[in-house]
Amino acid sequence: EDSLVDVVLDSAASGWNTVEREGISVIHPARFIMIGSGNPEEGELRPQLLDRFGLAVTVRTMFDEASRVQLVLDRLAFEKDADGFVAQYEDEVQQQTDKITAARERLPKVTMDRALKV
């Protein structure tokens, strides 16, 4: 509903939410994080709403039988021994963590043309 989206956007932008019901009006601070899911078959999000999300992820169905089987096997292994399952990926997670840390350290040194920034 567009009117609901407008209220959410206004509250996010101003930091205040106004509730009006049955002749009573209450204004209170509004700090929140928007988390949502959607089905693209139902239409696209309005650009001004999409701009409020810092991260968007597209999830697709796996059709490859081997991948689907492995997913189920991994889930069963996790349920059987969560700590052991997590330990299997400790080195890989640490490698990714190290890459992210290094990228954060390099970020302040990155320069780019103004045209690319806007």
BELDA-V874241 format. One record per residue. N is the residue number from 0. RES is the residue in three letters. PHI is phi in radians with two decimals (* if undefined). BURIAL is + if it has 9 or more other ideal C-beta (glycine too) atoms within 8 Angstrom, else -. D_CENTER is the distance of its C-alpha to the mean C-alpha in Angstrom with 2 decimals. Layout:
BEGIN
n=N res=RES phi=PHI burial=BURIAL d_center=D_CENTER
n=N res=RES phi=PHI burial=BURIAL d_center=D_CENTER
END
This chain:
BEGIN
n=0 res=GLU phi=* burial=- d_center=21.71
n=1 res=ASP phi=-1.08 burial=- d_center=21.94
n=2 res=SER phi=-1.15 burial=- d_center=23.51
n=3 res=LEU phi=-1.17 burial=- d_center=20.73
n=4 res=VAL phi=-1.05 burial=+ d_center=18.14
n=5 res=ASP phi=-1.07 burial=- d_center=20.63
n=6 res=VAL phi=-1.11 burial=+ d_center=20.94
n=7 res=VAL phi=-1.10 burial=+ d_center=17.25
n=8 res=LEU phi=-1.11 burial=+ d_center=17.16
n=9 res=ASP phi=-1.08 burial=- d_center=20.45
n=10 res=SER phi=-1.13 burial=+ d_center=19.43
n=11 res=ALA phi=-1.14 burial=+ d_center=16.35
n=12 res=ALA phi=-1.27 burial=- d_center=18.68
n=13 res=SER phi=-1.58 burial=- d_center=21.71
n=14 res=GLY phi=1.44 burial=- d_center=20.47
n=15 res=TRP phi=-2.32 burial=+ d_center=22.87
n=16 res=ASN phi=-2.11 burial=+ d_center=22.92
n=17 res=THR phi=-1.97 burial=- d_center=26.18
n=18 res=VAL phi=-1.97 burial=- d_center=27.21
n=19 res=GLU phi=-2.18 burial=- d_center=30.43
n=20 res=ARG phi=-2.58 burial=- d_center=32.25
n=21 res=GLU phi=0.80 burial=- d_center=35.93
n=22 res=GLY phi=1.42 burial=- d_center=37.17
n=23 res=ILE phi=-1.91 burial=- d_center=35.10
n=24 res=SER phi=-2.19 burial=- d_center=32.61
n=25 res=VAL phi=-2.22 burial=- d_center=30.37
n=26 res=ILE phi=-2.02 burial=- d_center=28.15
n=27 res=HIS phi=-2.50 burial=- d_center=25.84
n=28 res=PRO phi=-1.07 burial=- d_center=23.23
n=29 res=ALA phi=-2.37 burial=+ d_center=19.61
n=30 res=ARG phi=-2.08 burial=- d_center=16.87
n=31 res=PHE phi=-2.65 burial=- d_center=13.59
n=32 res=ILE phi=-1.98 burial=- d_center=9.83
n=33 res=MET phi=-1.55 burial=- d_center=8.59
n=34 res=ILE phi=-2.25 burial=- d_center=6.53
n=35 res=GLY phi=-2.68 burial=- d_center=7.94
n=36 res=SER phi=-2.40 burial=- d_center=9.22
n=37 res=GLY phi=-2.73 burial=- d_center=12.06
n=38 res=ASN phi=-1.94 burial=- d_center=14.98
n=39 res=PRO phi=-1.04 burial=- d_center=15.98
n=40 res=GLU phi=-1.20 burial=- d_center=19.53
n=41 res=GLU phi=-1.59 burial=- d_center=19.40
n=42 res=GLY phi=1.97 burial=- d_center=18.85
n=43 res=GLU phi=-1.43 burial=- d_center=16.47
n=44 res=LEU phi=-1.29 burial=- d_center=14.55
n=45 res=ARG phi=-1.11 burial=- d_center=16.68
n=46 res=PRO phi=-0.96 burial=- d_center=16.06
n=47 res=GLN phi=-1.19 burial=- d_center=16.25
n=48 res=LEU phi=-1.47 burial=+ d_center=13.43
n=49 res=LEU phi=-1.05 burial=+ d_center=11.21
n=50 res=ASP phi=-1.10 burial=- d_center=12.14
n=51 res=ARG phi=-1.42 burial=- d_center=10.57
n=52 res=PHE phi=-1.66 burial=+ d_center=6.90
n=53 res=GLY phi=-1.37 burial=- d_center=6.59
n=54 res=LEU phi=-2.52 burial=- d_center=4.26
n=55 res=ALA phi=-2.24 burial=- d_center=5.29
n=56 res=VAL phi=-2.21 burial=- d_center=6.65
n=57 res=THR phi=-1.73 burial=- d_center=10.14
n=58 res=VAL phi=-1.94 burial=- d_center=11.77
n=59 res=ARG phi=-2.12 burial=- d_center=15.53
n=60 res=THR phi=-1.26 burial=- d_center=18.41
n=61 res=MET phi=-1.46 burial=- d_center=20.48
n=62 res=PHE phi=-1.81 burial=- d_center=24.03
n=63 res=ASP phi=-1.27 burial=- d_center=25.68
n=64 res=GLU phi=-1.05 burial=- d_center=27.75
n=65 res=ALA phi=-1.09 burial=- d_center=27.86
n=66 res=SER phi=-1.17 burial=- d_center=24.07
n=67 res=ARG phi=-1.17 burial=+ d_center=23.83
n=68 res=VAL phi=-1.10 burial=- d_center=26.70
n=69 res=GLN phi=-1.10 burial=- d_center=25.22
n=70 res=LEU phi=-1.05 burial=+ d_center=21.98
n=71 res=VAL phi=-1.16 burial=- d_center=24.23
n=72 res=LEU phi=-1.09 burial=- d_center=26.42
n=73 res=ASP phi=-1.11 burial=+ d_center=23.61
n=74 res=ARG phi=-1.11 burial=- d_center=22.44
n=75 res=LEU phi=-1.11 burial=- d_center=26.09
n=76 res=ALA phi=-1.11 burial=+ d_center=26.61
n=77 res=PHE phi=-1.11 burial=+ d_center=23.72
n=78 res=GLU phi=-1.12 burial=- d_center=25.23
n=79 res=LYS phi=-1.26 burial=- d_center=28.63
n=80 res=ASP phi=-2.66 burial=- d_center=27.85
n=81 res=ALA phi=-1.05 burial=- d_center=24.34
n=82 res=ASP phi=-1.11 burial=- d_center=25.63
n=83 res=GLY phi=-1.15 burial=- d_center=27.52
n=84 res=PHE phi=-1.10 burial=+ d_center=24.71
n=85 res=VAL phi=-1.09 burial=- d_center=22.40
n=86 res=ALA phi=-1.07 burial=- d_center=25.46
n=87 res=GLN phi=-1.03 burial=- d_center=25.81
n=88 res=TYR phi=-1.85 burial=- d_center=22.71
n=89 res=GLU phi=-1.01 burial=- d_center=23.47
n=90 res=ASP phi=-1.12 burial=- d_center=24.98
n=91 res=GLU phi=-1.10 burial=- d_center=22.25
n=92 res=VAL phi=-1.12 burial=- d_center=19.56
n=93 res=GLN phi=-1.13 burial=- d_center=21.97
n=94 res=GLN phi=-1.07 burial=- d_center=22.49
n=95 res=GLN phi=-1.15 burial=- d_center=18.84
n=96 res=THR phi=-1.06 burial=- d_center=18.74
n=97 res=ASP phi=-1.09 burial=- d_center=21.91
n=98 res=LYS phi=-1.11 burial=- d_center=20.61
n=99 res=ILE phi=-1.16 burial=- d_center=17.67
n=100 res=THR phi=-1.08 burial=- d_center=20.25
n=101 res=ALA phi=-1.11 burial=- d_center=22.67
n=102 res=ALA phi=-1.13 burial=- d_center=20.31
n=103 res=ARG phi=-1.10 burial=- d_center=19.56
n=104 res=GLU phi=-1.20 burial=- d_center=23.33
n=105 res=ARG phi=-1.40 burial=- d_center=24.06
n=106 res=LEU phi=-0.93 burial=- d_center=21.64
n=107 res=PRO phi=-1.07 burial=- d_center=24.11
n=108 res=LYS phi=-1.55 burial=- d_center=26.76
n=109 res=VAL phi=-1.33 burial=- d_center=24.97
n=110 res=THR phi=-2.14 burial=- d_center=26.67
n=111 res=MET phi=-2.63 burial=- d_center=26.12
n=112 res=ASP phi=-1.08 burial=- d_center=28.03
n=113 res=ARG phi=-0.98 burial=- d_center=27.25
n=114 res=ALA phi=-1.05 burial=- d_center=26.91
n=115 res=LEU phi=-1.37 burial=- d_center=23.88
n=116 res=LYS phi=-1.35 burial=- d_center=22.19
n=117 res=VAL phi=-1.87 burial=- d_center=22.47
END
